[in-house]
Amino acid sequence: MHASVVTLFPELFAPFLEQTVLGRAVQAKRIQIDLIEMRAHGVGNHRMVDDRPFGGGPGMVLAAETVVSAVEAARQGHGPAARTIVLTPQGRCFDQAIAQELADAPDGFILVCGRYEGIDERALEVLEPEELSLGDFVLSGGEAAAIAVLDAVGRLVPGVLGHEDSSKEDSFSGPEGLLDHPHYTRPAVWRGLEVPEVLLSGDHGAIAAWRHAQALARTRARRPDLLSDAHAPDTDAPEEDA
């Protein structure tokens, strides 16, 4: 995985890229993350990166020349098929399927972190980027969103996690895309609460069946929108007598 991040605040990424699972993957050279400082591409002697919006209104707008120059510099480190992504609340919602796409992207991807009131629209017209959002809310800048995307994508790269099946059993993963099943660890009894007996049985088939049933039940209760028609309750089945 090769990712570049275009940002006004590259220092915000340092702790994240020096620690955590992703940090260890960077140190092991399993993934490469380049930070492109937007201010280095500022305009004029004072490296201005923003200006007041035409038409009036609050806040500042990132200058088109600054953003385009920084992204073009980032693109030089990638192959021609690198995906350019602007992180914005107006984009399509980022999910596990997109994370897998980015993990498999042969020429990597570039994340552009907006700030202030946004980016001059002309930069978007020139760059023609994809737009991704973490959800229907607004952040002060794209850096927090970029870290979330890098973490979600990085854990899907082979060898990054301690166990190769870890990411396959995450919520939204696998062929069914269900939520994850409940997890337990020692002690077997804690504050009077017992671990389900099947998990102590050593019967791997029974454990797998229990976990799948729990994942299905949890998804139906908490995120029914994730279920396919194959998982829908059989509404034509006769009701049991009370």
C-alpha positions as CSV (number, residue, x, y, z in Angstrom):
1,M,0.0,0.0,0.0
2,H,1.3,3.4,-1.0
3,A,-0.6,6.5,0.2
4,S,0.1,10.2,0.2
5,V,-1.6,12.8,2.3
6,V,-1.8,16.4,1.3
7,T,-2.3,18.5,4.4
8,L,-1.6,21.8,6.1
9,F,-0.7,20.0,9.3
10,P,1.6,17.0,8.6
11,E,2.7,17.0,12.3
12,L,-0.7,15.7,13.3
13,F,0.2,12.3,11.7
14,A,3.5,11.8,13.5
15,P,2.2,9.9,16.6
16,F,-0.1,7.8,14.5
17,L,2.6,6.8,12.0
18,E,5.2,6.1,14.7
19,Q,3.0,4.0,17.0
20,T,-0.1,1.7,16.6
21,V,-0.3,-1.3,14.2
22,L,-0.1,1.0,11.2
23,G,3.1,2.6,12.6
24,R,4.7,-0.8,12.9
25,A,3.7,-1.6,9.4
26,V,5.3,1.7,8.2
27,Q,8.5,0.8,10.0
28,A,8.5,-2.7,8.5
29,K,8.0,-1.1,5.1
30,R,4.9,-3.1,4.5
31,I,3.2,0.2,3.7
32,Q,4.4,3.6,2.6
33,I,2.8,6.9,3.6
34,D,4.1,10.2,2.3
35,L,3.1,13.5,3.8
36,I,2.9,16.4,1.4
37,E,2.8,19.8,3.2
38,M,0.4,22.1,1.5
39,R,2.1,25.3,2.8
40,A,5.2,24.4,0.8
41,H,3.0,25.0,-2.2
42,G,1.6,28.3,-1.0
43,V,1.4,31.3,-3.3
44,G,3.8,34.3,-3.2
45,N,6.7,35.2,-0.9
46,H,4.5,34.5,2.2
47,R,3.3,31.1,1.0
48,M,-0.3,32.1,1.3
49,V,-2.6,29.0,1.2
50,D,-6.0,30.6,1.6
51,D,-8.0,33.8,1.0
52,R,-11.4,35.3,1.6
53,P,-14.3,33.9,-0.3
54,F,-15.7,35.8,-3.3
55,G,-19.2,36.9,-2.5
56,G,-18.5,37.5,1.1
57,G,-19.2,35.2,4.1
58,P,-17.3,33.8,7.0
59,G,-14.0,31.9,7.0
60,M,-11.3,31.4,4.4
61,V,-11.0,29.2,1.3
62,L,-8.0,27.1,0.3
63,A,-6.5,28.5,-2.9
64,A,-6.8,26.5,-6.1
65,E,-3.1,26.9,-7.0
66,T,-2.0,25.7,-3.6
67,V,-4.1,22.5,-3.6
68,V,-3.4,21.6,-7.3
69,S,0.3,22.2,-7.0
70,A,0.5,20.0,-3.8
71,V,-1.6,17.2,-5.4
72,E,0.5,17.3,-8.6
73,A,3.6,16.9,-6.5
74,A,2.0,13.9,-4.7
75,R,1.1,12.3,-8.0
76,Q,4.7,12.3,-9.1
77,G,5.4,9.7,-6.4
78,H,2.7,7.4,-7.7
79,G,1.8,5.5,-10.9
80,P,-0.6,6.8,-13.4
81,A,-3.6,5.0,-11.9
82,A,-3.3,6.5,-8.4
83,R,-6.6,7.6,-7.0
84,T,-7.0,11.2,-5.8
85,I,-9.5,11.5,-3.0
86,V,-10.7,14.7,-1.3
87,L,-12.1,14.2,2.2
88,T,-15.3,16.2,2.4
89,P,-18.7,15.8,4.1
90,Q,-20.2,16.1,0.6
91,G,-18.6,12.9,-0.6
92,R,-20.0,9.4,-0.8
93,C,-19.8,7.6,2.5
94,F,-16.6,5.7,3.1
95,D,-17.1,2.0,4.0
96,Q,-15.3,-1.3,4.2
97,A,-15.8,-2.1,0.5
98,I,-14.0,1.2,-0.4
99,A,-11.3,0.4,2.1
100,Q,-10.7,-2.9,0.4
101,E,-10.6,-1.2,-3.0
102,L,-7.9,1.2,-1.8
103,A,-5.9,-1.6,-0.2
104,D,-5.8,-3.3,-3.6
105,A,-5.1,-0.1,-5.6
106,P,-2.0,-0.9,-7.6
107,D,-0.7,2.6,-7.8
108,G,-1.9,3.7,-4.4
109,F,-4.0,6.7,-3.5
110,I,-3.7,10.4,-2.5
111,L,-5.8,11.9,0.4
112,V,-6.4,15.6,0.3
113,C,-7.3,17.2,3.6
114,G,-9.5,20.3,3.4
115,R,-9.6,23.1,5.9
116,Y,-11.5,26.2,6.7
117,E,-14.6,26.7,4.5
118,G,-13.3,24.3,1.9
119,I,-11.3,24.2,-1.3
120,D,-11.6,26.6,-4.3
121,E,-14.0,24.8,-6.7
122,R,-11.7,25.3,-9.6
123,A,-9.1,23.0,-8.0
124,L,-11.7,20.2,-8.0
125,E,-12.5,20.9,-11.6
126,V,-8.8,20.5,-12.6
127,L,-8.0,17.5,-10.4
128,E,-11.3,15.7,-10.9
129,P,-10.9,13.8,-7.6
130,E,-13.1,11.3,-5.9
131,E,-14.9,12.7,-2.8
132,L,-15.3,10.6,0.4
133,S,-17.0,11.4,3.7
134,L,-16.9,9.6,7.1
135,G,-20.6,10.5,7.6
136,D,-23.1,13.3,7.9
137,F,-21.1,15.6,10.2
138,V,-18.5,18.3,9.8
139,L,-14.9,18.2,11.1
140,S,-12.6,21.2,11.4
141,G,-10.3,19.6,8.7
142,G,-9.7,16.4,6.8
143,E,-6.8,15.2,8.9
144,A,-8.9,13.1,11.4
145,A,-10.7,11.6,8.4
146,A,-7.5,10.8,6.7
147,I,-6.2,9.0,9.7
148,A,-9.4,6.9,9.9
149,V,-9.1,6.0,6.2
150,L,-5.4,5.1,6.5
151,D,-6.1,2.9,9.5
152,A,-9.1,1.1,7.9
153,V,-7.2,0.5,4.6
154,G,-3.8,-0.3,6.2
155,R,-5.2,-3.2,8.3
156,L,-6.4,-4.9,5.1
157,V,-2.9,-5.1,3.7
158,P,-1.5,-8.6,4.1
159,G,1.0,-8.9,6.9
160,V,0.0,-5.7,8.8
161,L,-2.1,-7.5,11.4
162,G,-0.8,-10.2,13.8
163,H,-3.1,-12.8,12.4
164,E,-4.0,-13.1,8.7
165,D,-7.7,-13.8,9.5
166,S,-8.1,-10.8,11.9
167,S,-9.5,-8.4,9.3
168,K,-11.6,-11.1,7.6
169,E,-13.6,-11.5,10.8
170,D,-14.2,-7.7,11.4
171,S,-17.5,-6.1,11.1
172,F,-18.6,-5.5,7.5
173,S,-16.1,-8.0,6.2
174,G,-16.5,-11.4,4.6
175,P,-19.1,-12.4,2.0
176,E,-22.1,-11.5,4.2
177,G,-20.8,-8.2,5.6
178,L,-22.3,-8.8,9.0
179,L,-21.4,-7.1,12.3
180,D,-18.9,-8.9,14.4
181,H,-19.9,-11.5,16.9
182,P,-19.4,-11.0,20.7
183,H,-15.9,-11.6,22.1
184,Y,-14.8,-13.0,25.5
185,T,-11.6,-13.6,27.4
186,R,-10.4,-14.8,30.8
187,P,-11.8,-15.2,33.4
188,A,-14.6,-17.6,32.5
189,V,-16.8,-16.0,35.2
190,W,-16.6,-12.3,36.0
191,R,-19.0,-10.5,38.4
192,G,-21.3,-13.4,38.1
193,L,-21.4,-13.2,34.3
194,E,-20.4,-16.4,32.5
195,V,-18.8,-16.9,29.1
196,P,-21.2,-18.9,26.8
197,E,-20.6,-22.6,27.4
198,V,-20.1,-23.3,23.7
199,L,-16.9,-21.2,23.6
200,L,-15.4,-23.4,26.3
201,S,-16.3,-26.7,24.5
202,G,-13.4,-27.0,22.1
203,D,-15.9,-27.9,19.4
204,H,-14.8,-25.6,16.6
205,G,-17.8,-26.4,14.4
206,A,-20.2,-25.5,17.1
207,I,-18.2,-22.4,18.0
208,A,-18.3,-21.2,14.3
209,A,-22.0,-21.8,14.1
210,W,-22.6,-19.9,17.4
211,R,-20.5,-17.0,16.2
212,H,-22.3,-16.8,12.9
213,A,-25.7,-16.9,14.6
214,Q,-24.7,-14.2,17.0
215,A,-23.3,-12.0,14.2
216,L,-26.6,-12.4,12.3
217,A,-28.7,-11.7,15.3
218,R,-26.6,-8.6,16.2
219,T,-26.8,-7.3,12.7
220,R,-30.6,-7.8,12.5
221,A,-31.0,-6.0,15.8
222,R,-28.6,-3.1,15.3
223,R,-28.1,-2.7,11.5
224,P,-30.9,-4.4,9.6
225,D,-29.9,-2.2,6.6
226,L,-26.9,-4.4,6.1
227,L,-28.8,-7.6,5.6
228,S,-29.5,-9.1,2.2
229,D,-32.8,-10.6,1.2
230,A,-31.4,-14.0,2.1
231,H,-31.2,-12.9,5.7
232,A,-34.6,-11.4,5.9
233,P,-37.1,-13.0,8.2
234,D,-39.6,-15.3,6.5
235,T,-42.7,-13.2,6.7
236,D,-44.7,-16.0,4.9
237,A,-44.0,-18.6,7.6
238,P,-46.9,-19.5,9.9
239,E,-46.8,-17.9,13.3
240,E,-46.4,-20.1,16.3
241,D,-49.2,-20.5,18.7
242,A,-49.0,-18.2,21.7
